[in-house]
Structure formats: structure tokens, C-alpha cells
């Protein structure tokens, strides 16, 4: 009768290292449950294994409501960088920042994803964009954050930790979590194809 093989860890491998080997640690620069859930789902989907995902209150060091592509990307970068400072032992650090910008068609919303790996390699990706209704735009121009503007216009509560603008405007067809998750998978492309994307 054969006996089941049970792997043994080297004696010098600590319990923390053992756990990390079994389930890599990903730190999100936010405690927003939507951002944490989309990160967990994207990493699991992309790599086909489980990850330990936790959130920290990381600073974006930008305005509460970013008003340009450049500012929004900087916020995502800063959140990932600050998360690394707070939890330096992680394998990945993630920054997710939603923002708005304007063009000839009006004001549109989007989010940037910024990833850092313990090797020093980084990656970024942006979600799709969608245009905001005039009532929401007017409130943002008055200095109100998009999430709060949505709550006022749609008579919702804490929508940014639920379906978000995209969920409200698509009537639930695209949730905020799903919206972020696709961009997160795209940001993971360099880590899924390491030979094609050498670290700079």
C-alpha cells in the first residue's frame, strides 16, 4: 500500500515564508471591498491559483477627485508605492484610482490600475471609459466627488463601495468590480508573459 507523499519544508523556512509560498500576498492600497474583491478575482483568474489579498489605507497624494488622466495614474502609482511601504513583505502591491477627464463629448470616467512586484517590475492598465450625465458632471464641477455625486443624483448610499457609477448607469449590467477586474487582468499581462516583458 503506497503512502501519500507530504512535502516537507526546509528547517530554515519560517511559517510566514511557508504561507507565502503556498499563497502569495497581494496588498491593495485601499480597504474598499470592491477593489479588494476585483484584485482577488483577477489574480486567481490570471494565475489559476489562490492569493492572499489584503487592503491598507494607502495615500494617493492627489486630490480626492482626480480630474485628469495624468493625475489619476499618479494616484494609482502612489497608492501602490505607499502600500509597499506599509507592507514591504508582500509579493505584489496594487493601486487602483478612479478619475474623470473631459473632451469634446463631455466628462468621462475611468480608472487606472498600477501594479508593483517584489522584483521591482511594474505594470499599468486603464479601464474602459464612459460619459457621465449632466447632473453628475455639474456636481463634480462644484467640487463633489463622483461617488457622492452619484449618491445624490441616483438617491443611492455609498455607491462607490458597491456598483459604482458604471453599475448605476448600466443598470447593473457592468458592476464596478467587473469593470476593474478586466483592467487588472490586462495589467498582469507582463507577469503572465515574463519572457516577453523583461524587467526594465
Helices and strands as residue ranges (DSSP letters): H 15-22, E 25-28, H 33-47, E 52-55, H 69-86, E 92-103, E 106-117, E 122-126, E 130-131, H 134-141, H 146-154, G 159-161, H 164-169, H 176-187, H 189-192
